[in-house]
């Protein structure tokens, strides 16, 4: 699916996230030197603001009166066209919302190639945004490769990916990588605390250090669900709850949150098995609750289960039976923590 809109509420936010300022400066320096690449790959974990950053960059390139930092003015005719989703020199490619696969198809890339080949109507270049690029199916990726191999001199492509390893090496090698790293905790908390108050630190840890995940995904209802899952794990480890019965309740909460909780608890359990006072816990509140279990945990079984949880998280978009998967993982959790 292609469109020309960068006008959603998130995309329209002109705030430059503080942990992305160095990357922004790098791009603006390249722009000033007329050394922007023909293709960018913005890669990093979910919840770091990759799409917001790319939207801001595209708007800045289209703006005719950017500020001294290179940010779009929001007032010029091109900025207004962009806000309305009608800028003729911008093409966005996203998965078809009506598609069950959630993939970017070859038809979308073919349409993109035709539109990108057209001469810019207002500015100096055509801009193309593909998000998430790692959701292109193999046929679409092959079709995009042809565009990357023979780029038009006045076209800039921007690919966004949380899992760049899913992209063919031939595509990655033709893009300039812009890696977005997890920000330092102090910097993330300075941004999050005014927005989340006293829960900012806990939410950030549970979001694996990704500030936008902490802000957008971990609301109070989700934190309550998280606490329910933790109690379930403690009950299974004490043989007070049946893992198969609990798996049905976990399935109702959702596979993504369930796997995140299991991963966090396993990681902290294994840290506590090594040291009663580890330098860092993902959820400090688990120290007392998992301390007793840590004394009898089997580290080998624990690491084996953790690998399985990570594999399951990587297969969230597959058609595997989530209930059977959760049953198997919770049974193994019982074995690890009851050793």
C-alpha positions in Angstrom: 0.0 0.0 0.0 1.4 3.4 -0.9 0.3 6.9 0.0 1.8 10.3 0.4 0.9 11.2 4.0 3.1 12.0 6.9 0.3 13.7 8.6 -0.7 11.5 11.5 -0.6 12.8 15.1 2.7 11.0 15.8 4.2 11.9 12.5 3.2 15.5 12.8 5.0 15.9 16.1 8.0 18.2 15.4 9.8 17.2 18.6 13.3 15.9 18.0 13.7 13.1 20.6 16.8 13.9 22.7 18.5 10.5 22.1 18.2 11.1 18.4 19.9 14.5 18.3 23.4 13.1 17.3 21.9 11.2 14.4 20.0 14.3 13.3 23.1 16.4 13.4 24.9 13.7 11.3 22.2 13.8 8.6 22.0 17.6 8.6 25.8 17.8 8.1 25.5 15.4 5.2 22.7 17.5 3.8 24.8 20.7 4.1 27.7 19.0 2.3 25.3 17.6 -0.4 26.4 14.1 0.6 23.1 12.5 1.5 22.9 8.9 0.3 20.3 7.7 -2.2 19.1 5.1 0.4 19.0 5.1 4.2 18.2 2.2 6.5 17.1 3.4 9.9 17.3 0.3 12.1 16.8 -0.2 15.8 14.6 -1.8 18.4 10.9 -1.1 18.6 9.9 2.0 20.6 12.9 4.2 19.9 11.2 6.7 17.6 12.5 5.5 14.2 9.4 6.4 12.3 9.0 9.8 14.0 12.6 10.5 13.2 12.2 9.5 9.5 9.0 11.5 9.2 10.7 14.6 10.6 13.7 14.1 8.3 11.4 13.8 5.2 9.5 16.9 6.3 12.7 18.8 6.7 13.9 17.9 3.2 10.6 19.1 1.8 10.5 22.3 3.8 11.6 25.5 2.1 12.3 27.4 5.3 13.8 25.0 7.9 15.1 26.5 11.2 18.8 26.7 12.1 18.7 23.1 13.4 17.3 21.9 10.1 13.8 21.2 11.5 10.8 21.9 9.3 9.0 25.2 9.8 5.5 23.8 9.6 4.2 27.0 7.9 5.6 27.0 4.3 3.4 25.7 1.4 5.4 22.4 1.3 4.9 21.8 5.0 1.2 22.5 4.7 0.9 20.2 1.8 2.7 17.5 3.7 0.5 18.0 6.8 -2.5 17.5 4.6 -1.0 14.3 3.1 -0.9 15.8 -0.4 2.7 16.4 -1.1 3.4 15.1 -4.6 7.1 14.5 -4.0 6.6 12.1 -1.1 5.7 8.4 -1.3 5.0 6.2 1.8 4.8 2.5 1.5 3.2 0.6 4.4 1.5 -2.8 4.7 -2.1 -3.0 3.5 -4.2 -2.6 6.6 -6.8 -5.0 5.1 -4.2 -7.7 4.6 -4.0 -10.5 7.1 -0.3 -11.2 6.4 0.8 -7.6 7.4 3.3 -7.8 4.5 4.4 -5.2 2.0 3.7 -6.9 -1.4 5.3 -6.7 -4.7 2.4 -4.7 -6.1 3.1 -1.9 -3.6 6.8 -1.9 -4.6 6.0 -1.8 -8.3 3.7 1.1 -7.8 6.4 2.8 -5.7 9.0 2.3 -8.5 6.8 3.9 -11.0 6.1 6.9 -8.8 9.7 7.3 -7.7 10.8 7.4 -11.3 8.8 10.5 -11.9 10.4 13.9 -11.9 9.9 15.9 -8.7 7.1 18.4 -9.0 8.0 20.9 -6.3 11.4 20.3 -4.8 14.8 18.8 -5.9 14.1 15.2 -5.2 11.5 12.5 -4.8 11.3 11.0 -1.3 10.3 7.4 -0.5 9.5 6.0 3.0 9.1 2.3 3.5 7.9 1.2 6.9 8.5 -1.5 8.1 10.9 -2.5 5.4 11.5 -5.9 7.1 7.9 -6.8 6.3 8.5 -6.9 2.6 7.8 -10.3 1.2 10.6 -11.9 -0.9 9.1 -10.8 -4.2 8.7 -7.2 -3.0 12.3 -7.2 -1.7 13.5 -8.4 -5.1 11.5 -5.7 -6.8 12.9 -3.0 -4.6 16.5 -4.3 -5.3 16.1 -3.2 -8.9 15.3 0.3 -7.8 18.2 0.4 -5.4 20.6 -0.9 -8.1 19.6 1.8 -10.5 18.6 4.7 -8.3 17.4 7.9 -9.9 19.7 10.8 -9.1 16.8 12.8 -7.6 15.3 10.1 -5.4 16.0 9.3 -1.7 14.7 6.1 -0.2 14.3 5.7 3.6 13.8 2.2 4.9 12.8 1.6 8.5 13.4 -1.8 10.2 13.3 -3.1 13.7 14.8 -6.4 12.5 17.2 -5.4 9.6 18.5 -9.0 9.5 15.3 -10.0 7.8 16.2 -7.8 4.8 18.3 -9.5 2.1 22.0 -8.6 2.4 21.8 -7.2 -1.1 19.4 -4.6 0.1 21.2 -3.8 3.3 24.5 -3.3 1.4 22.9 -0.7 -0.9 21.7 1.4 2.0 23.6 3.6 4.4 22.9 2.3 7.9 21.6 4.7 10.6 21.5 2.6 13.7 19.3 3.8 16.6 20.5 2.6 19.9 18.8 2.3 23.3 19.4 5.6 25.0 21.2 5.9 28.4 18.7 5.3 31.2 19.2 8.8 32.7 18.5 10.5 29.4 15.4 8.4 28.8 14.1 9.0 32.3 14.6 12.8 32.0 12.3 12.7 29.0 9.8 10.1 30.4 9.4 11.3 34.0 7.4 14.5 33.2 5.1 12.3 31.1 4.7 9.3 33.3 5.6 10.5 36.8 6.7 8.0 39.4 6.1 5.0 37.2 8.6 6.1 34.5 11.5 4.0 35.8 9.6 0.8 36.1 7.9 1.2 32.8 11.2 2.0 31.1 12.8 -1.2 32.5 9.9 -3.3 31.5 10.1 -1.8 28.0 13.7 -2.9 27.7 14.9 0.7 27.7 12.7 1.8 24.8 11.1 5.1 25.8 8.2 5.2 23.4 7.3 1.6 24.3 7.2 2.7 27.9 5.0 5.7 27.1 2.6 4.2 24.6 2.3 0.5 25.5 2.8 0.2 29.3 -0.3 2.0 30.7 -1.7 1.2 34.1 -3.9 -1.6 32.8 -0.9 -3.3 31.2 1.1 -2.9 34.4 -1.8 -4.6 36.2 -1.8 -7.4 33.7 2.0 -7.7 34.2 1.6 -8.1 37.9 -1.0 -10.8 37.3 1.4 -12.7 35.1 4.2 -12.5 37.7 1.9 -13.8 40.4 1.1 -16.7 38.1 4.7 -17.5 37.5 5.4 -17.5 41.3 2.4 -19.8 41.8 3.6 -22.2 39.2 7.1 -22.3 40.7 5.6 -23.1 44.1 3.4 -25.8 42.6 0.3 -23.9 43.7 -0.9 -23.3 40.1 -1.2 -25.6 37.1 0.8 -24.3 34.1 -1.7 -25.6 31.5 -4.6 -23.9 33.3 -2.5 -20.7 33.6 -1.6 -20.8 29.9 -5.2 -20.3 29.0 -5.3 -17.1 31.1 -2.0 -15.9 29.6 -3.4 -16.5 26.2 -6.2 -14.1 27.0 -3.7 -11.4 28.1 -1.9 -11.7 24.7 1.1 -13.5 23.5 3.4 -10.4 23.1 3.0 -9.2 26.7 3.1 -12.8 28.1 6.4 -13.5 26.3 7.9 -10.2 27.5 7.0 -11.0 31.1 8.4 -14.5 30.9 11.6 -13.2 29.4 12.0 -10.5 32.0 11.4 -13.0 34.9 13.7 -15.5 33.4 16.5 -13.0 32.9 16.2 -11.6 36.4 15.9 -15.2 37.9 19.2 -16.2 36.2 20.9 -12.9 37.4 19.8 -13.7 40.9 21.1 -17.3 40.6 24.5 -15.8 40.0 24.4 -13.1 42.6 21.9 -12.2 45.4 22.7 -8.5 44.6 23.1 -8.3 40.8 24.1 -4.8 39.5 20.9 -4.6 37.5 17.4 -6.2 37.3 14.9 -5.5 34.6 12.2 -5.4 37.3 13.7 -4.6 40.7 10.5 -5.6 42.4 11.2 -9.2 41.5 14.3 -9.4 43.7 12.5 -10.5 46.9 10.0 -12.6 45.0 12.5 -14.5 42.9 15.3 -14.7 45.5 14.1 -18.0 47.0 13.6 -19.6 43.5 17.0 -18.5 42.4 18.7 -20.7 45.0 17.3 -23.8 43.4 17.1 -22.9 39.8 18.9 -25.0 37.2 20.9 -22.4 35.1 21.3 -24.7 32.1 17.5 -25.4 31.9 16.9 -21.7 32.5 19.1 -20.5 29.6 17.6 -23.2 27.4 14.1 -21.9 28.2 15.2 -18.3 27.7 16.4 -19.2 24.1 13.0 -20.7 23.5 11.2 -17.6 24.7 13.4 -15.4 22.5 12.6 -17.6 19.5 8.9 -17.4 20.3 9.1 -13.6 20.4 10.7 -13.7 16.9 7.8 -15.8 15.6 5.0 -13.6 16.9 3.8 -12.9 13.4 3.7 -16.5 12.4 0.7 -18.8 12.5 1.9 -20.9 15.4 -0.7 -21.9 17.9 -0.1 -19.4 20.8 -2.0 -21.4 23.4 0.1 -24.6 22.8 3.2 -22.5 22.8 2.4 -20.9 26.1 1.5 -24.2 27.7 4.9 -25.7 26.7 6.8 -22.6 27.9 5.0 -22.5 31.3 5.5 -26.2 31.9 9.2 -25.7 31.3 9.2 -22.7 33.6 7.9 -25.0 36.3 10.7 -27.4 35.7 13.3 -24.7 35.8 12.1 -23.1 39.0 11.1 -26.3 40.8 14.5 -28.0 40.3 
